[in-house]
Amino acid sequence: MKKRLMALLCAAVLCFSMLPVRAINVGDVYFTAVNLKLLPLSMDTMPTWVNGVLYVPASVFDNTVTGVDLGLYCSQSSTNNTVTLYSLKQMLVFDLTKGTAYDHHSGQSISARAVNRNGRIYLPVEKVCNFFGLEDSYNYTQYGYLVRIRSEAAGFNDADFMDAASVPMASSLQEFLRSQQPADNPKPPAVDPPKVDDDPKPPQDNEDEQPKARVQICLGFRCETGEGLERILDTLERKDSRGVFFFSSEQLVAQDDLVRRVVGSGHGIGLLADGEAAEESLSRMEKGNELLRHIARTAATGTLAPEEQREVLEEENWACWRETVNGIPRSNERTTAAIQRILRGIGTRSRTVRVTLDDSMATANLLPGLLDRMSQQGNREEFRVMLPMETMF
């Protein structure tokens, strides 16, 4: 199978050899794929961000269009303005007028909403996938970002799929750029096709020729004291950044106003697994979700848990935060030293990094400088702070 794919790729590369090539900025281009199908690159399929949450057009979930195993029904009238997704066993309804969503069979509210952008309906991809047992992923490629929705039947993992889809993505990008050009300037910038090298050479040590890396930063906050939480939220709002906040049951009660602000501002929310054993943590988190439903009309499925409890919690369908860098300030550590330590831990390789912080005043003091440093682009690196979706835990 892979040999066949490589043969197809080589043939397609020959077709592209007639194009003038030069690199272009594709940072604002988003592809969408469903299982093994790369959707045409157009505004009808292109995802968008809404308050730090990734949305895709509702048509992406229409099995008559994309083949995903869901049905789509839209009802737009003066009394019923809804979008309904359904499978053989489940039905999810978005009410655009009320800005709510609910499980049609149980009546349970879902912490999600649909949005209308220029007459096109968008749905939160993570929420929909979680509801119907699908997987969603978000990756940066040479030709733009790729948002992929997968069912259990999907054959390729993301890495193999991106390798196989590189030529179609290059072609789609070329056509999309051409379609966006005004009539008096029909020639779009050319797109670099993927290269096939029959005689690969070892990498050179010239740093100026190293490829630009992209590091996706996910911030997770351990909320146990509440000391600096308000200032942390102020900073994130000012910097237009999002994180996920893990609360203990005690802090849910003590900081209920700020918990509502966390949810209302588009941040992720989770619970701390703070029991001595996984069974105790499960019991405490169940009570925490009861509090969350009362305080903010939502529930958490993500947790910050000790390593020895993760296997049990994941069997109970909890998404466990897997820390890459422990950024919690140390005792008597200067703010500048803490920022340098965190940045060293992040590094510059192209990947997703999960940084754990807390809700202390020390974190509140270092966060503005840390976000400023992350936003500064060097010659070879670019840090991007992203909303940590549970698929990225």
C-alpha positions in Angstrom: 0.0 0.0 0.0 2.7 2.5 0.9 4.7 1.6 -2.2 1.6 2.4 -4.3 1.2 5.7 -2.5 4.8 6.7 -3.1 4.4 5.9 -6.8 1.4 8.2 -7.0 3.2 10.9 -5.1 6.2 10.7 -7.5 3.9 10.9 -10.5 2.1 13.9 -9.1 5.4 15.6 -8.3 6.4 15.4 -12.0 3.2 17.2 -12.8 4.1 20.0 -10.5 7.6 20.4 -11.9 6.3 22.8 -14.6 5.2 25.3 -11.9 7.4 28.2 -10.8 8.1 27.5 -7.1 8.7 29.7 -4.2 7.7 29.5 -0.5 4.6 31.4 0.6 3.0 32.1 3.9 0.2 29.6 4.5 -0.4 30.4 8.2 -4.0 31.3 7.6 -5.0 28.3 5.5 -6.9 25.5 7.1 -7.6 22.1 5.5 -10.2 19.7 6.7 -10.1 15.9 6.3 -12.6 13.2 7.3 -11.1 9.7 7.8 -9.1 9.2 4.6 -10.8 11.9 2.6 -9.2 15.4 2.2 -12.0 17.8 1.6 -11.8 20.5 -1.1 -10.1 23.7 0.1 -12.8 26.3 0.1 -14.7 28.6 2.5 -17.4 25.8 2.7 -15.0 23.5 4.4 -12.4 25.8 6.1 -12.4 25.8 9.9 -12.4 29.0 12.0 -11.6 30.0 15.6 -14.4 31.4 17.8 -13.1 32.7 21.2 -10.2 30.3 21.1 -12.3 27.3 20.2 -11.9 25.5 16.8 -15.1 25.4 14.8 -15.8 23.6 11.4 -18.7 24.3 9.0 -21.7 22.1 9.8 -21.6 20.6 6.3 -18.4 18.8 7.3 -20.6 16.4 9.4 -23.0 15.7 6.5 -22.5 12.1 5.4 -23.9 12.9 2.0 -21.0 15.4 1.5 -18.0 14.0 3.4 -18.9 10.4 4.2 -18.7 10.8 8.0 -21.2 8.5 9.7 -23.6 11.3 10.7 -26.7 12.9 9.4 -27.3 16.7 9.3 -30.6 18.6 9.5 -31.0 22.4 9.6 -34.3 24.1 10.5 -34.4 27.8 10.1 -37.6 29.6 10.8 -39.0 32.2 13.1 -39.9 29.6 15.7 -37.2 26.9 15.2 -33.6 27.9 14.4 -31.7 24.7 15.0 -29.0 22.4 13.6 -29.4 18.7 14.4 -26.7 16.0 14.1 -27.7 12.4 14.4 -26.5 8.9 14.2 -28.3 5.6 14.7 -28.2 5.9 18.5 -27.6 9.6 19.3 -28.9 13.0 18.4 -27.3 16.4 19.2 -29.3 19.6 18.8 -27.8 23.1 18.5 -30.3 26.0 19.1 -28.8 29.1 17.4 -31.4 31.4 18.9 -30.7 30.5 22.5 -27.0 29.7 21.9 -27.4 26.3 23.6 -26.9 22.6 22.7 -28.5 19.5 24.2 -28.8 15.7 23.9 -32.1 15.1 22.2 -32.7 11.7 23.9 -31.7 12.6 27.5 -32.5 16.3 27.4 -29.1 17.0 29.1 -27.4 20.3 28.2 -24.1 20.3 26.4 -21.6 23.0 27.0 -21.4 24.1 23.4 -23.0 26.4 20.9 -23.3 26.9 17.1 -22.4 30.2 15.4 -23.5 31.8 12.2 -20.8 33.5 10.2 -22.0 35.2 7.0 -24.8 32.8 6.6 -22.7 29.7 7.2 -23.2 27.6 10.3 -20.2 26.4 12.3 -20.0 23.8 15.0 -17.3 23.2 17.7 -15.4 20.2 16.3 -14.1 18.9 19.7 -17.6 18.9 21.3 -19.3 17.2 18.4 -16.5 14.5 18.1 -16.6 13.9 21.9 -20.4 13.5 21.7 -20.4 11.0 18.9 -17.2 9.1 19.8 -15.1 10.5 17.0 -11.5 11.7 17.2 -10.3 15.1 16.1 -6.8 16.4 15.6 -5.1 19.6 14.6 -1.7 19.7 12.9 0.5 22.2 11.1 1.8 21.1 7.7 3.9 22.7 4.9 0.7 23.8 3.2 -1.3 25.1 6.2 -3.1 23.6 9.1 -4.9 20.3 8.9 -8.0 19.6 11.0 -8.9 15.9 10.8 -12.0 14.0 12.0 -11.6 10.3 12.4 -13.8 7.3 13.3 -12.5 4.0 14.5 -12.6 2.7 10.9 -10.0 5.2 9.7 -6.9 3.4 8.4 -4.0 5.9 8.6 -2.8 7.7 11.6 -2.3 11.5 11.2 1.4 11.3 10.3 0.9 8.7 7.5 -2.2 10.6 6.3 -0.3 13.9 6.0 2.5 12.1 4.0 0.0 10.6 1.6 -2.0 13.8 1.3 0.9 16.2 0.7 0.5 16.4 -3.1 -3.3 16.9 -3.1 -2.9 19.6 -0.4 -0.3 21.4 -2.6 -2.7 21.2 -5.6 -5.7 22.3 -3.5 -3.8 25.3 -2.1 -2.7 26.3 -5.6 -6.3 26.3 -6.8 -7.6 28.1 -3.7 -5.0 30.9 -4.0 -5.9 31.2 -7.7 -9.6 31.5 -6.8 -8.9 34.3 -4.3 -7.0 36.5 -6.8 -8.8 39.6 -8.3 -9.7 39.4 -11.9 -6.9 41.9 -13.0 -4.2 39.8 -11.2 -5.0 36.2 -11.9 -1.6 34.7 -11.1 -1.4 33.4 -7.5 1.9 32.8 -5.8 3.2 29.3 -6.5 3.2 26.5 -4.0 6.2 24.4 -3.2 5.3 20.8 -4.0 6.6 18.0 -1.9 10.1 16.9 -2.9 11.2 13.4 -3.7 14.9 12.9 -3.3 16.4 9.8 -4.8 19.8 10.6 -3.4 19.2 12.1 0.1 22.1 14.0 1.6 22.9 14.4 5.2 21.8 17.6 6.9 24.2 20.5 6.9 25.3 22.3 10.0 24.4 25.8 8.6 21.8 27.0 11.2 20.6 29.7 8.8 19.2 27.0 6.5 17.4 25.1 9.2 13.6 25.0 8.7 11.4 27.2 10.7 9.9 25.3 13.6 6.4 25.8 15.1 5.8 25.0 18.7 2.2 24.7 19.9 1.9 25.7 23.6 -0.9 24.5 25.8 -1.2 26.1 29.2 -2.7 24.1 32.1 -3.3 25.8 35.5 -3.4 23.8 38.8 -6.0 25.8 40.9 -5.6 25.1 44.6 -5.2 28.5 46.3 -7.0 31.1 44.2 -4.4 33.7 45.1 -3.5 34.9 41.6 -6.4 33.5 39.5 -8.1 36.8 38.8 -4.9 38.4 37.6 -4.1 35.3 35.5 -7.4 35.5 33.8 -6.9 39.3 33.3 -3.6 38.6 31.6 -4.9 35.8 29.4 -7.8 38.1 28.3 -5.4 41.0 27.6 -3.1 38.7 25.6 -6.0 36.9 23.8 -4.7 33.5 25.0 -6.5 30.5 26.4 -5.7 27.8 28.9 -7.3 24.9 30.8 -7.9 25.3 34.5 -8.0 22.3 36.9 -9.9 22.9 40.1 -10.3 21.0 43.3 -13.8 20.6 44.7 -13.0 23.0 47.4 -11.8 25.7 45.0 -14.9 25.3 42.8 -16.9 26.4 45.8 -14.5 29.1 47.0 -13.9 30.6 43.6 -17.4 30.1 42.0 -17.5 33.6 40.4 -14.1 33.0 38.8 -15.1 29.5 37.7 -18.0 31.0 35.8 -15.6 33.5 34.3 -13.2 30.7 33.2 -16.1 29.0 31.4 -17.6 32.2 30.0 -14.2 33.4 28.6 -13.7 30.2 26.5 -11.1 28.5 28.6 -11.1 24.8 29.2 -12.0 23.5 32.6 -11.1 20.3 34.3 -10.8 18.7 37.8 -7.9 17.8 40.0 -7.5 14.1 40.8 -6.5 14.7 44.4 -7.6 11.5 46.0 -5.0 9.1 47.6 -6.0 6.5 45.0 -7.8 6.5 41.7 -11.1 5.3 43.2 -11.1 8.1 45.7 -10.2 10.6 42.9 -13.1 9.3 40.8 -15.5 9.8 43.7 -14.3 13.3 44.4 -14.4 14.3 40.7 -18.0 13.0 40.4 -18.9 15.4 43.2 -16.9 18.1 41.5 -18.9 17.7 38.3 -22.1 18.0 40.3 -20.8 21.3 41.6 -19.7 22.4 38.1 -23.2 21.7 36.8 -24.7 23.9 39.6 -22.1 26.7 39.3 -21.5 27.0 35.5 -24.0 24.5 33.9 -21.1 22.4 32.5 -19.2 19.3 33.3 -15.5 18.3 33.0 -14.0 15.3 31.3 -10.4 16.3 31.7 -8.2 15.9 34.7 -4.8 16.7 36.1 -3.9 13.4 37.8 -0.8 11.7 39.4 0.8 9.4 36.9 0.0 6.2 38.9 -3.8 7.0 38.6 -4.0 7.8 34.9 -4.6 4.3 33.6 -7.6 3.8 35.8 -9.0 7.2 35.1 -8.6 6.9 31.4 -10.5 3.5 31.5 -13.3 5.6 33.0 -13.1 8.0 30.0 -11.2 10.8 31.7 -8.7 12.7 29.5 -5.5 13.0 31.6 -3.2 16.0 31.2 0.3 14.8 30.3 2.7 17.5 31.3 5.7 18.3 29.1 7.1 21.2 31.2 6.5 21.8 34.9 6.4 25.6 34.9 5.2 26.1 38.5 7.4 28.7 40.1 9.8 27.4 42.7 10.4 28.8 46.1 12.5 32.0 46.1 12.9 31.7 42.3 13.1 35.1 40.5 10.5 35.8 37.8 13.1 36.1 35.0 14.8 32.9 36.1 11.4 31.0 36.0 10.6 32.3 32.5 14.0 31.2 31.2 13.6 27.8 32.8 10.2 27.3 31.2 11.4 28.4 27.8 14.4 26.1 28.0 12.0 23.3 28.8 9.8 24.1 25.8 12.7 24.1 23.3 12.2 24.9 19.6 11.3 21.6 18.0 8.1 21.4 16.0 5.6 19.8 18.5 2.9 20.3 21.0 4.1 21.2 24.5 1.9 21.2 27.7 3.1 23.6 30.3 1.7 23.2 33.9 1.4 26.3 36.0 -0.5 27.1 39.2 -2.8 29.8 40.4 -0.3 31.5 42.7 0.7 35.1 42.7 4.1 34.0 41.5 2.5 32.6 38.3 0.4 35.7 38.0 3.6 37.8 38.1 5.5 35.8 35.5 2.7 35.1 33.0 2.8 38.5 31.2 6.5 38.2 30.5 6.2 34.5 29.6 3.5 35.2 27.0 5.4 38.1 25.6 8.5 35.9 25.1 6.4 33.2 23.5 4.9 35.8 21.1 8.4 37.0 19.9 9.3 35.2 16.7 12.9 34.4 16.1 14.6 33.4 12.8 13.9 29.7 13.3 11.0 29.4 15.8 7.5 30.4 16.4 5.5 29.7 19.6 1.7 29.7 19.4 -0.4 29.5 22.6 -3.5 27.4 21.8 -6.6 26.3 23.7 -5.7 22.9 25.0 -8.4 20.5 23.5 -8.7 17.2 25.3 -7.3 15.4 22.2 -4.1 17.3 22.9 -3.8 16.3 26.6 
